[in-house]
Amino acid sequence: MRSLGKNRFNKEGLRIGYWKEYYPNGQLWIKGFYKNGKQDGYWEYYYENGQLRSKGSYKNGKQDGIWEYYNYNGEIL
Protein backbone atom coordinates (compact mmCIF):
# COMPACT_ATOMS: atom_id res chain seq x y z
CA MET A 1 0.00 0.00 0.00
CA ARG A 2 1.09 3.57 -0.40
CA SER A 3 0.18 6.93 1.06
CA LEU A 4 -0.81 9.85 -1.09
CA GLY A 5 -2.00 13.34 -0.45
CA LYS A 6 -1.40 15.59 2.51
CA ASN A 7 -0.62 12.99 5.17
CA ARG A 8 1.34 14.65 7.96
CA PHE A 9 3.90 13.85 10.64
CA ASN A 10 4.74 15.63 13.89
CA LYS A 11 8.28 16.66 14.96
CA GLU A 12 8.99 13.14 16.23
CA GLY A 13 8.00 11.63 12.87
CA LEU A 14 4.69 10.20 14.14
CA ARG A 15 1.57 10.24 11.96
CA ILE A 16 -0.97 12.92 12.89
CA GLY A 17 -4.29 14.18 11.58
CA TYR A 18 -6.50 12.85 8.80
CA TRP A 19 -4.92 10.16 6.60
CA LYS A 20 -5.80 8.38 3.41
CA GLU A 21 -3.85 5.48 1.93
CA TYR A 22 -4.35 3.84 -1.45
CA TYR A 23 -3.83 0.53 -3.23
CA PRO A 24 -1.23 0.52 -6.04
CA ASN A 25 -4.13 0.80 -8.55
CA GLY A 26 -5.12 4.14 -6.98
CA GLN A 27 -8.23 2.84 -5.20
CA LEU A 28 -8.73 4.04 -1.62
CA TRP A 29 -7.57 1.48 0.96
CA ILE A 30 -8.03 3.22 4.34
CA LYS A 31 -9.00 6.58 5.77
CA GLY A 32 -9.03 7.83 9.32
CA PHE A 33 -7.26 9.87 11.97
CA TYR A 34 -3.95 9.55 13.75
CA LYS A 35 -3.09 11.13 17.07
CA ASN A 36 0.56 10.98 18.12
CA GLY A 37 1.22 8.07 15.77
CA LYS A 38 -1.75 5.96 16.89
CA GLN A 39 -5.08 5.42 15.18
CA ASP A 40 -7.73 7.46 16.96
CA GLY A 41 -11.35 8.10 16.06
CA TYR A 42 -13.42 6.81 13.14
CA TRP A 43 -11.78 4.62 10.42
CA GLU A 44 -12.91 2.96 7.21
CA TYR A 45 -11.19 0.14 5.30
CA TYR A 46 -11.95 -0.74 1.67
CA TYR A 47 -11.46 -3.66 -0.69
CA GLU A 48 -9.43 -3.12 -3.83
CA ASN A 49 -12.70 -2.93 -5.81
CA GLY A 50 -13.75 0.16 -3.80
CA GLN A 51 -16.32 -1.67 -1.67
CA LEU A 52 -16.34 -0.87 2.06
CA ARG A 53 -14.64 -3.66 4.04
CA SER A 54 -15.03 -2.48 7.65
CA LYS A 55 -15.69 0.62 9.72
CA GLY A 56 -15.37 1.56 13.36
CA SER A 57 -13.42 3.55 15.89
CA TYR A 58 -10.03 3.42 17.52
CA LYS A 59 -8.99 4.87 20.83
CA ASN A 60 -5.27 5.28 21.48
CA GLY A 61 -4.40 2.76 18.74
CA LYS A 62 -6.85 0.02 19.79
CA GLN A 63 -10.23 -0.87 18.33
CA ASP A 64 -12.97 0.68 20.43
CA GLY A 65 -16.69 -0.01 20.41
CA ILE A 66 -18.73 -1.75 17.76
CA TRP A 67 -17.20 -2.46 14.34
CA GLU A 68 -19.05 -3.45 11.16
CA TYR A 69 -17.56 -5.84 8.60
CA TYR A 70 -18.62 -6.42 5.00
CA ASN A 71 -17.87 -9.06 2.38
CA TYR A 72 -16.43 -8.27 -1.04
CA ASN A 73 -19.95 -7.68 -2.41
CA GLY A 74 -20.91 -5.17 0.29
CA GLU A 75 -23.08 -7.48 2.40
CA ILE A 76 -22.70 -7.08 6.15
CA LEU A 77 -21.10 -10.05 7.89
DOVEXMAR-951739 format. One record per residue: residue number from 1; x, y, z of N, C-alpha, C, O in turn; residue in three letters. Coordinates in steps of 0.001 Angstrom, whole numbers, plus 524288, in hexadecimal, padded with zeros to 5 digits. Layout:
BEGIN
[NUM,[X,Y,Z],[X,Y,Z],[X,Y,Z],[X,Y,Z],"ala"]
...
***
This chain:
BEGIN
[1,[8034E,7FB71,80000],[80000,80000,80000],[80382,804D7,80000],[80821,8049A,80151],"met"]
[2,[80133,80925,7FE82],[80440,80DF2,7FE74],[800E5,81283,80040],[7FC1F,81273,7FFAF],"arg"]
[3,[80364,81661,8025E],[800B5,81B13,80425],[80102,81F30,7FFE8],[804EF,81FA7,7FD2B],"ser"]
[4,[7FCE4,8221E,7FF67],[7FCD9,8267E,7FBC0],[7FA39,82B1B,7FE61],[7F77E,82A77,80248],"leu"]
[5,[7FB05,82F99,7FC52],[7F831,8341F,7FE42],[7FB2D,8370D,8026C],[7FFFB,8372D,8026B],"gly"]
[6,[7F84E,83961,805F0],[7FA8C,83CE8,809CB],[7FB19,83A4E,80F1D],[7FA19,83CCB,8131B],"lys"]
[7,[7FCAB,8355A,80F42],[7FD96,832B9,8142E],[80206,83588,816FB],[805CA,8373B,81486],"asn"]
[8,[8018E,83603,81C2D],[80541,83939,81F17],[807D0,83630,82389],[805D6,83236,82561],"arg"]
[9,[80C4B,83840,82529],[80F38,8361A,8298C],[8106A,83A7E,82D64],[810DD,83F07,82BDB],"phe"]
[10,[810EE,83922,8326C],[81286,83D0E,83646],[8187B,83D52,83678],[81B19,83AC4,8335A],"asn"]
[11,[81AA4,8405A,83A11],[82054,84111,83A74],[82338,83BFB,83B77],[827B4,83B5E,839D8],"lys"]
[12,[820AF,83857,83E23],[8231C,83351,83F6A],[82286,82F55,83AFC],[8245D,82AEA,83B72],"glu"]
[13,[81FF8,830E2,836B6],[81F41,82D6A,83246],[81A8C,829D9,832BD],[81A0B,8261A,82FC4],"gly"]
[14,[8170C,82AF8,83679],[81254,827D5,8373B],[80DE4,829F1,833DA],[80D78,82EA9,83308],"leu"]
[15,[80A9B,8266F,831EA],[80621,82804,82EB9],[80243,82B25,83209],[8013A,829DB,8368D],"arg"]
[16,[8002A,82F48,82FAE],[7FC34,83279,83255],[7F810,8342F,82E68],[7F910,83487,829B8],"ile"]
[17,[7F366,8353E,83070],[7EF3E,83768,82D3E],[7EC9B,83365,829C0],[7ED35,82EAC,82A71],"gly"]
[18,[7E9AB,83569,825FD],[7E69D,83237,82261],[7EA31,82FBC,81E53],[7ED74,83262,81BFC],"tyr"]
[19,[7E990,82A9B,81D80],[7ECCC,827AE,819CC],[7E975,824B2,815FA],[7E52C,822E7,8173B],"trp"]
[20,[7EB86,82433,81147],[7E95B,820B7,80D52],[7EDED,81DA7,80B1D],[7F227,81FCC,80A4A],"lys"]
[21,[7ED0F,81899,80A27],[7F0F1,81569,8078E],[7EE3F,8126F,80334],[7E993,81156,8037F],"glu"]
[22,[7F13C,81121,7FF21],[7EF07,80F01,7FA5A],[7F1B7,809F0,7F8B6],[7F646,80909,7F9F2],"tyr"]
[23,[7EED1,806AB,7F5EA],[7F108,80214,7F35F],[7F46C,803E7,7EECE],[7F3DD,80853,7ECFF],"tyr"]
[24,[7F7F6,80083,7ECEB],[7FB30,80207,7E865],[7F802,803A4,7E39C],[7F9E8,806AD,7E066],"pro"]
[25,[7F328,801A8,7E310],[7EFDE,8031C,7DE99],[7ED3C,80870,7DF49],[7EA59,80A2C,7DBDA],"asn"]
[26,[7EE3B,80B0D,7E3BD],[7EC04,81030,7E4B8],[7E6F1,81025,7E7C0],[7E4FE,81449,7E938],"gly"]
[27,[7E4C2,80B91,7E8B8],[7DFDB,80B13,7EBAC],[7E0E5,80BFF,7F17F],[7E4D8,80A36,7F394],"gln"]
[28,[7DD62,80EBF,7F410],[7DDE4,80FCB,7F9A9],[7DE20,80AB9,7FCBB],[7DAFC,80732,7FBD3],"leu"]
[29,[7E1D4,80A51,8005F],[7E26D,805C4,803BD],[7E061,806E9,8093D],[7DD13,8040D,80B3F],"trp"]
[30,[7E25C,80B20,80BB0],[7E09E,80C90,810EF],[7E033,81278,8116B],[7E2B1,81568,80E89],"ile"]
[31,[7DCF6,81424,81527],[7DCD6,819AF,81689],[7DB52,81A18,81C3D],[7D809,8172A,81E2E],"lys"]
[32,[7DDCA,81DD0,81EE6],[7DCB7,81E95,82467],[7E082,82278,826C1],[7E351,82532,823F7],"gly"]
[33,[7E08F,822B2,82BE8],[7E39F,8268D,82EC4],[7E7EF,82409,831FA],[7E754,81FC4,8341C],"phe"]
[34,[7EC4B,826CF,83241],[7F096,8254A,835B2],[7F15C,82991,839C0],[7F0DA,82E37,838A1],"tyr"]
[35,[7F297,827E1,83E6F],[7F3E9,82B7E,842AB],[7F8EC,8296C,84526],[7F8FB,8252F,8476A],"lys"]
[36,[7FD1C,82C72,844B2],[80230,82ADF,846C9],[803D5,82574,844F2],[805D3,82255,84804],"asn"]
[37,[802FE,82457,83FF2],[804C1,81F81,83D9E],[8012E,81AD4,83E61],[80263,8168E,83C8A],"gly"]
[38,[7FCD0,81B8E,8410C],[7F92C,81746,841FD],[7F3E5,8187D,83F8C],[7F22B,81CFA,83F7C],"lys"]
[39,[7F155,81467,83D85],[7EC24,8152C,83B49],[7E87A,816F9,83FA0],[7E88D,814E5,843F6],"gln"]
[40,[7E541,81AE6,83E5E],[7E1CB,81D21,84244],[7DD03,81F60,83F7F],[7DD87,82280,83BE1],"asp"]
[41,[7D86B,81DC9,8412F],[7D3AB,81FA8,83EBD],[7D1B1,81BDA,83A9C],[7D32F,81748,83A8D],"gly"]
[42,[7CE53,81DC8,8372C],[7CB93,81A98,83352],[7CF22,8191F,82EBD],[7D206,81C65,82CBB],"tyr"]
[43,[7CEE3,81419,82D17],[7D1FD,81210,828B6],[7CE99,80EDD,82514],[7CAC8,80C73,826B9],"trp"]
[44,[7D00D,80EE1,82015],[7CD91,80B8C,81C27],[7D1D6,808C2,81911],[7D5E3,80B04,817CE],"glu"]
[45,[7D0D1,803C8,817E3],[7D44B,8008D,814B4],[7D13F,7FEC4,80FEA],[7CC92,7FDB1,81041],"tyr"]
[46,[7D3E8,7FE72,80B6E],[7D156,7FD20,80683],[7D411,7F894,803D4],[7D8C2,7F7C2,8047C],"tyr"]
[47,[7D10B,7F5A6,800CD],[7D33A,7F1B0,7FD52],[7D586,7F46D,7F892],[7D475,7F903,7F798],"tyr"]
[48,[7D8A7,7F193,7F5AA],[7DB2F,7F3CD,7F105],[7D73A,7F54F,7ECD0],[7D879,7F864,7E957],"glu"]
[49,[7D277,7F32A,7ED13],[7CE68,7F48D,7E94B],[7CB66,7F979,7EAE9],[7C7CC,7FB19,7E82C],"asn"]
[50,[7CCD9,7FBD8,7EF52],[7CA4E,8009D,7F12A],[7C5E9,7FFB2,7F501],[7C3D1,8036E,7F732],"gly"]
[51,[7C477,7FAD1,7F5DD],[7C03E,7F977,7F97E],[7C226,7F9FC,7FF26],[7C68A,7F877,80064],"gln"]
[52,[7BEDA,7FC20,80289],[7C027,7FC9A,8080F],[7C11C,7F737,80A6D],[7BE05,7F39E,809A0],"leu"]
[53,[7C560,7F6AA,80D55],[7C6D1,7F1B7,80FC7],[7C56C,7F19F,81592],[7C355,7EDC1,81786],"arg"]
[54,[7C699,7F5EF,81855],[7C54A,7F653,81DE1],[7C561,7FC0B,81F7D],[7C7B7,7FF5B,81CE7],"ser"]
[55,[7C2BD,7FD19,823E2],[7C2BB,8026B,825F8],[7C1F0,80225,82BD8],[7BF37,7FEBD,82DDE],"lys"]
[56,[7C468,805D8,82E86],[7C3F9,80615,8342B],[7C7D5,80A04,83658],[7CA45,80CFD,83374],"gly"]
[57,[7C856,809F9,83B73],[7CB96,80DDC,83E0F],[7D037,80B69,840E4],[7D028,806E2,84283],"ser"]
[58,[7D438,80EAC,84161],[7D8D5,80D5F,84472],[7D94A,81151,848E0],[7D7A0,815CF,8486F],"tyr"]
[59,[7DB90,80F84,84D16],[7DCE5,81304,85160],[7E26B,811A0,85304],[7E373,80D45,854C6],"lys"]
[60,[7E5F2,8155A,8526E],[7EB6C,8149E,853EA],[7EDD1,80FD5,8513D],[7F0D5,80CF7,853A6],"asn"]
[61,[7EC79,80EF7,84C3F],[7EECD,80AC5,84932],[7EC30,80576,849A3],[7EDFC,801B5,8473B],"gly"]
[62,[7E7FB,8050F,84CAB],[7E541,80012,84D4F],[7DF92,8009C,84B9E],[7DD18,804A5,84C79],"lys"]
[63,[7DD8A,7FC6D,8492F],[7D80D,7FC99,84799],[7D4A1,7FDA6,84C5B],[7D58A,7FB92,85099],"gln"]
[64,[7D0A7,800EF,84B8C],[7CD56,802A6,84FD0],[7C7A8,8028F,84E06],[7C657,804C7,849F8],"asp"]
[65,[7C459,80008,85102],[7BED0,7FFFB,84FBB],[7BD71,7FBF8,84B9B],[7C058,7F842,84AA8],"gly"]
[66,[7B8F7,7FCCB,8492F],[7B6D6,7F925,8455B],[7B91E,7FA42,83FF5],[7B958,7FEBE,83E3B],"ile"]
[67,[7BACD,7F617,83D56],[7BCCB,7F660,83801],[7B916,7F377,83475],[7B69D,7EFAD,83616],"trp"]
[68,[7B8AD,7F539,82F92],[7B592,7F286,82B9A],[7B943,7F082,8276D],[7BCF8,7F32A,825E5],"glu"]
[69,[7B830,7EBB7,82595],[7BB67,7E92D,82199],[7B7F2,7E799,81D03],[7B36F,7E614,81DB4],"tyr"]
[70,[7BA29,7E7FC,8184F],[7B742,7E6E8,81387],[7BA58,7E31F,8101E],[7BF26,7E304,81047],"tyr"]
[71,[7B782,7DFFF,80D03],[7BA31,7DCA0,8094B],[7BB7C,7DFBA,80463],[7BA36,7E459,803FB],"asn"]
[72,[7BE03,7DD2A,800B4],[7BFD3,7DFB5,7FBEE],[7BB68,7E205,7F8AC],[7BC4B,7E582,7F57D],"tyr"]
[73,[7B697,7E00D,7F97B],[7B211,7E1FF,7F691],[7AEF4,7E621,7F989],[7AAE7,7E7EE,7F7AC],"asn"]
[74,[7B0DA,7E7A4,7FE2E],[7AE4E,7EBC9,80126],[7AA2D,7E9ED,804F9],[7A771,7ED20,8074D],"gly"]
[75,[7A9AB,7E4D0,805AA],[7A5D9,7E2C4,80960],[7A842,7E292,80EC8],[7ACB8,7E0E3,80F68],"glu"]
[76,[7A553,7E44A,812B0],[7A750,7E457,81801],[7A813,7DEC3,819F0],[7A4E0,7DB52,818E9],"ile"]
[77,[7AC53,7DDF0,81CB9],[7AD93,7D8C0,81ED0],[7AB83,7D83C,8245D],[7AC2C,7D426,826CF],"leu"]
***
